[in-house]
Amino acid sequence: MTELIELSLAEARDGLEAKRFSASELTRAHVAAVERARLLNAYVLETPEKAMQQASYSDARLRRGEARPLEGLPIGVKDLFCTKGVRTTAGSAILGDFKPDYESTVTSHLWRDGAIMLGKLNCDEFAMGSSNETSAFGPVVSPWLPPNWDRARARSTIIKATAEREVPQGLLVPGGSSGGSAAAVAARLCLAATATDTGGSIRQPAAFTGTVGMKPTYGRCSRFGTVAFASSLDQAGPIARSVRDCAILLGSMAGPDPRDSTSAEIPVPDFETAVSRGVKGLKIGIPKEYRMDGMSGEIEKLWAEGGRWLAQAGAELVDISLPHTAYALPAYYIVAPAEASSNLARYDGVRYGLRVEGRDVIEMYENTRAAGFGREVKRRVMIGAYVLSAGYFDAYYLRAQKTRTLIKRDFEDVFAAGIDAVLTPATPTAAFGIGEKASASPIEMYLNDVFTVTVNMAGLPGISVPAGLDAKGLPLGLQLIGRPFDEETLFAAGQVIEDAAGRMVLPKVWWE
């Protein structure tokens, strides 16, 4: 029943409720799809036995009329979420075969609501990356083919690169750090997936793969049991194939948690109902600072088109200013590495994960971290240690935090003036090739986050919605930014864009 993998999350839920197929049949179809798609390297661990066991439990509850909100729906889990008894690596060699004896709050909410785990999804190491090329398990390949590539060329490139332990040059990245999540959703390897966003790691890969990605307000989802990158920026969220599917999944992922002091004690609204609310009477801000030098004409045109769609649906477009936008990216790349250097100090070879012996404990620390961390993680840890060091703390870290306050204040002023949401591009370009930017200056890679980092610095919700294709036939997305804890408005506005642009036609299967 391969047609089952073509269903959206909402369609699959409705089909299970109508008894058109069983949870076991739905899960079996996805397990088979995952097995056939290993060339994409989207999953770092498949859990078919666990999935089928969960499906049998769901079928029993469905027969008894005890269905839960996500009953029998197979999803993928980014390998940044701890899963009890199931290997969790954060895409890093330093965690080795670590199997947590506890469950993250986000995934425990999903299992509570009846979801089924197909496996753990690839990601940039410790979520540090914008292309899913820094993973210790190798890069994820986007299911979208580059222009003028066919099935035979793509397959042979991956097979040859794998045999020679190289990267499949020329194929497209899915974005990062949640590249495995985005690729798996776009390739129909799960109905939806969990992801995390520290500077754009949900929205950017969603834009690159023609999927929908929602980064909720900081505090909407618990961070307990999620491997930390930058604690004041990290936030869990969903990637799915439609705005409605994202709303459904976020409704289960979110919620207060006494084990996370940053988790907000705010009830979770019915996000799915908000999807059909419309935008009539809303004021949508268009920030002039996002019109940056070098922006492609395609992005500019799509942005204007998105504004017209919202206006035609009854929204009012208002030109606004967010004056400190230009400082967001440099400030982010001080704050995030600083917090990462502190968070990653725990990986020392003593308590869990990789251990490389030395003549004494200091050498053991050095050997373990040298062998266990990849190049990008080492770079960010060193940057973070530098900006936190005596003599540089005030010059760099403190100044970056002050800049962050100004960025947050920009948004507060705009929302106080009556703006309900802000419309911007999601990325400066469409997806680029594997190896194309990783071998260049790190700054070039960091620039991929230019439209997304402000959301994390201000702790706001943001959603990326597919809005069209570029001249090469690759997906482009638009971003909506909302008031704190007003994800509902973003879902409503996102649905307007999805309706106007049309649901993204997913790439043809070439990887099987």
Long-range contacts (C-beta under 8 A, 24 or more apart in sequence): 1-25, 1-28, 1-29, 2-29, 2-32, 2-33, 4-29, 4-30, 5-29, 5-30, 5-33, 5-188, 5-189, 6-188, 7-191, 8-191, 8-240, 8-241, 8-242, 8-244, 8-245, 9-73, 9-191, 9-192, 9-240, 9-241, 9-242, 9-244, 9-245, 9-248, 9-249, 10-242, 10-244, 10-245, 10-248, 12-72, 12-73, 12-191, 13-70, 13-71, 13-73, 13-248, 16-58, 16-62, 16-67, 16-71, 16-72, 16-73, 17-62, 17-67, 19-62, 22-55, 22-59, 22-62, 22-72, 23-55, 23-56, 23-58, 23-59, 23-62, 23-71, 23-72, 23-73, 23-116, 24-52, 24-55, 24-56, 24-59, 26-55, 26-72, 26-73, 26-74, 27-51, 27-52, 27-54, 27-55, 27-72, 27-74, 27-116, 27-118, 28-52, 28-55, 30-74, 30-118, 30-189, 30-190, 30-191, 31-74, 31-118, 33-187, 33-188, 33-189, 34-118, 34-119, 34-184, 34-189, 34-190, 36-511, 36-512, 37-187, 37-189, 37-511, 37-512, 39-141, 39-155, 39-158, 39-159, 39-511, 40-140, 40-141, 40-142, 40-143, 40-183, 40-184, 40-187, 40-189, 40-511, 41-122, 41-137, 41-138, 41-139, 41-140, 41-141, 41-180, 42-76, 42-121, 42-122, 42-140, 42-179, 42-180, 42-183, 42-184, 42-187, 42-189, 43-76, 43-118, 43-119, 43-120, 43-121, 43-122, 43-180, 43-184, 43-189, 44-79, 44-89, 44-91, 44-119, 44-120, 44-121, 44-122, 44-135, 44-137, 44-180, 45-79, 45-86, 45-87, 45-119, 45-120, 46-118, 46-119, 47-86, 47-117, 47-118, 47-119, 47-120, 48-118, 48-119, 50-86, 50-117, 51-116, 51-117, 51-118, 51-119, 54-111, 54-116, 54-117, 55-116, 58-114, 58-116, 61-114, 67-114, 68-112, 68-113, 68-114, 69-113, 69-114, 69-248, 69-251, 69-252, 70-110, 70-113, 70-114, 70-115, 70-248, 70-249, 70-252, 71-113, 71-114, 72-114, 72-116, 73-114, 73-115, 73-116, 73-191, 73-192, 74-115, 74-116, 74-117, 74-118, 74-190, 74-191, 75-110, 75-115, 75-116, 75-117, 75-118, 75-190, 75-191, 75-192, 75-193, 75-194, 75-249, 76-117, 76-118, 76-119, 76-120, 76-121, 76-180, 76-181, 76-184, 76-185, 76-189, 76-190, 76-192, 76-193, 76-194, 77-107, 77-117, 77-119, 77-120, 77-121, 77-193, 77-194, 78-120, 78-121, 78-123, 78-178, 78-180, 78-181, 78-193, 78-194, 78-195, 78-196, 79-120, 79-121, 79-122, 79-123, 79-180, 80-123, 80-126, 80-127, 80-196, 80-226, 80-227, 81-106, 81-107, 81-194, 81-225, 81-226, 81-227, 81-236, 82-107, 82-225, 82-226, 82-227, 83-107, 83-117, 83-120, 86-117, 86-120, 87-120, 88-120, 88-227, 89-120, 89-136, 89-137, 90-123, 90-125, 90-126, 90-127, 90-227, 91-122, 91-123, 91-124, 91-125, 91-126, 91-127, 91-134, 91-135, 91-136, 91-137, 91-177, 92-125, 92-126, 92-136, 92-347, 92-372, 92-373, 92-374, 92-377, 93-136, 93-354, 93-371, 93-372, 93-373, 93-374, 94-347, 94-353, 94-354, 94-368, 94-369, 94-371, 94-372, 94-373, 95-347, 95-352, 95-353, 95-354, 95-372, 96-352, 96-353, 96-354, 98-352, 98-353, 100-225, 102-225, 103-225, 104-222, 104-224, 104-225, 104-226, 105-221, 105-222, 105-224, 105-225, 105-255, 105-257, 105-259, 105-260, 105-263, 106-194, 106-221, 106-222, 106-225, 106-226, 106-236, 106-253, 107-194, 107-225, 108-225, 109-252, 109-253, 109-254, 109-255, 110-194, 110-249, 110-252, 110-253, 112-252, 113-252, 115-252, 118-189, 118-190, 121-178, 121-180, 121-181, 121-184, 121-193, 122-179, 122-180, 123-176, 123-177, 123-178, 123-179, 123-180, 123-181, 124-176, 124-177, 124-179, 124-201, 124-376, 125-373, 125-374, 125-376, 125-377, 126-227, 126-229, 126-340, 126-344, 126-377, 127-176, 127-177, 127-178, 127-196, 127-198, 127-201, 127-227, 127-229, 127-234, 128-177, 128-229, 128-340, 128-376, 128-377, 128-380, 129-176, 129-177, 129-376, 129-445, 130-175, 130-176, 130-177, 130-200, 130-201, 130-204, 130-445, 130-446, 130-448, 130-449, 131-173, 131-174, 131-175, 131-176, 131-179, 131-432, 131-434, 131-437, 131-438, 131-445, 131-448, 132-173, 132-174, 132-175, 132-176, 132-177, 132-178, 132-179, 132-180, 132-183, 132-205, 133-167, 133-173, 133-176, 133-434, 133-435, 133-438, 134-176, 134-374, 134-375, 134-376, 134-377, 136-374, 138-162, 138-167, 139-167, 139-168, 139-173, 139-179, 139-434, 140-173, 140-174, 140-179, 140-180, 140-183, 141-168, 141-171, 141-172, 141-174, 141-183, 141-434, 141-511, 142-171, 142-172, 142-173, 142-174, 142-179, 142-183, 142-186, 142-208, 142-209, 142-431, 143-174, 143-183, 143-186, 143-187, 143-209, 143-506, 143-507, 143-510, 143-511, 144-172, 144-186, 144-208, 144-209, 144-210, 144-431, 144-474, 144-475, 144-507, 145-171, 145-172, 145-507, 145-510, 146-170, 146-171, 146-172, 146-433, 146-472, 147-472, 147-473, 147-474, 150-510, 151-510, 154-510, 154-511, 155-510, 155-511, 167-434, 167-435, 167-438, 168-434, 169-433, 169-434, 169-435, 170-433, 170-434, 170-435, 171-433, 171-434, 172-208, 172-431, 172-432, 172-433, 172-434, 172-474, 173-208, 173-431, 173-432, 173-433, 173-434, 174-205, 174-208, 174-209, 174-431, 175-204, 175-205, 175-206, 175-207, 175-208, 175-209, 175-427, 175-431, 175-448, 176-201, 176-204, 176-205, 177-201, 177-205, 178-202, 178-205, 178-213, 178-239, 179-205, 181-205, 181-239, 182-206, 182-208, 182-209, 182-211, 182-213, 182-239, 183-209, 185-209, 185-211, 185-239, 185-240, 185-241, 186-210, 186-211, 186-241, 186-506, 186-507, 187-506, 187-507, 187-509, 187-511, 188-506, 188-509, 191-240, 191-241, 191-245, 192-238, 192-239, 192-240, 192-241, 192-245, 192-246, 192-248, 192-249, 193-238, 193-239, 193-240, 194-236, 194-237, 194-238, 194-239, 194-249, 194-253, 195-236, 195-237, 195-238, 195-239, 196-226, 196-229, 196-234, 196-235, 196-236, 196-237, 197-234, 197-235, 197-236, 197-237, 197-452, 197-456, 198-229, 198-230, 198-233, 198-234, 198-235, 198-336, 198-456, 199-233, 199-332, 199-336, 199-449, 199-452, 199-453, 199-456, 200-448, 200-449, 200-451, 200-452, 200-453, 200-455, 200-456, 202-237, 202-238, 202-239, 202-464, 203-426, 203-452, 203-455, 203-462, 203-463, 203-464, 203-477, 203-479, 204-426, 204-427, 204-448, 204-449, 204-452, 204-464, 205-239, 206-239, 206-426, 206-464, 206-466, 206-477, 207-426, 207-427, 207-464, 207-466, 207-475, 207-476, 207-477, 207-479, 208-427, 208-430, 208-431, 208-474, 208-475, 208-477, 209-431, 209-475, 210-466, 210-475, 210-477, 210-504, 210-505, 210-506, 210-507, 211-239, 211-240, 211-241, 211-466, 211-504, 212-239, 212-240, 212-241, 212-242, 212-243, 212-245, 212-246, 212-463, 212-464, 212-465, 212-466, 212-494, 212-498, 213-237, 213-238, 213-239, 213-246, 213-463, 213-464, 214-238, 214-239, 214-246, 214-247, 214-250, 214-461, 214-462, 214-463, 214-487, 214-490, 214-491, 215-455, 215-456, 215-461, 215-462, 215-463, 216-250, 216-254, 216-461, 216-487, 217-264, 217-459, 217-460, 217-461, 217-484, 217-485, 217-486, 217-487, 218-262, 218-456, 218-459, 218-460, 219-262, 219-263, 219-264, 219-266, 219-459, 220-250, 220-254, 220-264, 220-266, 220-461, 220-485, 220-487, 221-250, 221-253, 221-254, 221-255, 221-263, 222-255, 222-256, 222-257, 222-259, 222-260, 222-263, 223-260, 223-262, 223-263, 224-257, 224-259, 224-260, 224-263, 228-339, 228-343, 229-336, 229-339, 229-340, 229-343, 230-335, 230-336, 230-337, 230-338, 230-339, 230-340, 230-343, 231-262, 231-339, 231-343, 232-262, 232-335, 232-339, 233-332, 233-335, 233-336, 233-339, 233-456, 233-457, 235-456, 241-503, 241-504, 241-506, 242-498, 242-503, 243-275, 243-463, 243-465, 243-491, 243-494, 243-495, 243-498, 244-272, 244-275, 244-495, 246-463, 246-491, 246-494, 247-271, 247-272, 247-274, 247-275, 247-491, 248-272, 250-487, 264-485, 266-485, 269-487, 269-488, 271-487, 271-488, 271-491, 274-487, 274-488, 274-489, 274-491, 274-492, 275-491, 275-492, 275-494, 275-495, 276-492, 276-495, 277-488, 277-491, 277-492, 278-313, 278-314, 278-492, 278-496, 279-310, 279-313, 279-314, 279-315, 279-492, 279-493, 279-496, 280-313, 280-314, 280-315, 281-314, 281-315, 281-316, 282-310, 282-314, 282-315, 282-316, 282-420, 282-421, 282-489, 282-493, 283-315, 283-316, 283-318, 283-418, 283-419, 283-420, 284-310, 284-311, 284-315, 284-316, 284-317, 284-318, 284-419, 284-420, 284-421, 284-422, 284-423, 284-493, 285-318, 285-319, 285-320, 285-414, 285-419, 285-421, 285-422, 285-423, 286-317, 286-318, 286-319, 286-320, 286-422, 286-423, 287-320, 287-321, 287-322, 287-325, 287-422, 287-424, 288-319, 288-320, 288-321, 289-321, 289-322, 289-323, 289-325, 289-326, 290-322, 290-325, 290-424, 290-425, 290-451, 292-428, 292-450, 294-428, 295-425, 295-428, 296-428, 296-429, 296-470, 298-470, 298-471, 298-476, 299-425, 299-427, 299-428, 299-429, 299-476, 302-425, 302-467, 302-468, 302-476, 302-478, 303-423, 303-424, 303-425, 303-478, 305-467, 305-468, 306-423, 306-467, 306-478, 306-497, 307-423, 309-496, 309-497, 309-500, 309-501, 310-423, 310-493, 310-496, 310-497, 312-500, 313-496, 313-500, 315-493, 315-496, 317-423, 318-419, 320-414, 320-417, 320-419, 320-422, 321-410, 322-407, 322-410, 322-411, 322-414, 322-422, 322-454, 323-410, 324-403, 324-406, 324-407, 324-410, 325-407, 325-410, 325-454, 327-403, 327-406, 327-407, 328-403, 328-407, 328-450, 328-453, 328-454, 328-457, 329-446, 329-447, 329-449, 329-450, 329-453, 330-400, 331-400, 331-403, 331-404, 331-407, 331-457, 332-400, 332-449, 332-453, 332-456, 332-457, 333-383, 333-446, 334-383, 334-387, 334-396, 334-397, 334-400, 335-397, 335-400, 335-401, 335-404, 335-457, 336-380, 336-384, 337-380, 337-381, 337-383, 337-384, 337-387, 338-383, 338-384, 338-387, 338-388, 338-397, 338-400, 339-384, 340-377, 340-380, 340-381, 340-384, 341-380, 341-381, 341-382, 341-383, 341-384, 341-385, 341-388, 342-384, 342-388, 344-373, 344-377, 344-381, 347-372, 347-373, 376-442, 379-442, 404-457, 404-458, 407-454, 407-457, 407-458, 408-457, 408-458, 408-459, 410-458, 411-454, 411-458, 411-460, 411-481, 415-483, 420-482, 420-483, 420-486, 420-489, 421-480, 421-481, 421-482, 421-483, 421-489, 421-490, 421-493, 422-480, 422-481, 422-482, 423-478, 423-479, 423-480, 423-493, 424-451, 424-478, 424-479, 424-480, 424-481, 425-451, 425-476, 425-477, 425-478, 425-479, 426-451, 426-452, 426-464, 426-476, 426-477, 426-478, 426-479, 427-451, 427-452, 427-476, 427-477, 430-470, 430-472, 430-474, 430-475, 430-476, 431-474, 431-475, 451-479, 452-479, 454-481, 455-481, 459-484, 460-484, 461-485, 461-486, 461-487, 461-490, 462-490, 463-487, 463-490, 463-491, 463-494, 465-494, 465-497, 465-498, 465-501, 466-498, 466-501, 466-503, 466-504, 467-497, 467-501, 468-501, 475-504
